[in-house]
Amino acid sequence: MSGRRLCFALDLDEDPDLIAQYRRWHRAGGVPEGVIRAIRQAGIDAMEIWLTGNRLFMVMEVAEGFDLAAKTQADASDPDVRAWEELMWRFQRPLPWAEPGEKWVAAERIFDLGQQPGK
């Protein structure tokens, strides 16, 4: 891995119909092209979102020099990203420990097999 991995968590509303809609929005081709372009231009090399129950986990592989604050600022001025985020908030709920206005909460890595002794 040339860059680094960032992981985040967020909850969805516990309504099965809303979760199904959220899943449909995230199928291949479902996310607007402008949003995909903004993700790639920010230096995000790979992104996956995982779901269990109503909890989401986002895993990003980012290029060296990736700046999350710069990405956040660029998103705030991008009409495609703003419209997408507004739509997604219909489905999403902040984690109970999220700061006011915080959406995706960064996860802390507490275990790495590669750092464990033995082979």
Secondary structure, DSSP 4 states (H G I P E B T S, - for coil): --SEEEEEEEEEPS-HHHHHHHHHHTSTTTS-HHHHHHHHHTTEEEEEEEEETTEEEEEEEE-TT--HHHHHHHHHT-HHHHHHHHHHTTTEE--TTPPTT--SEEPPP---GGGSS--
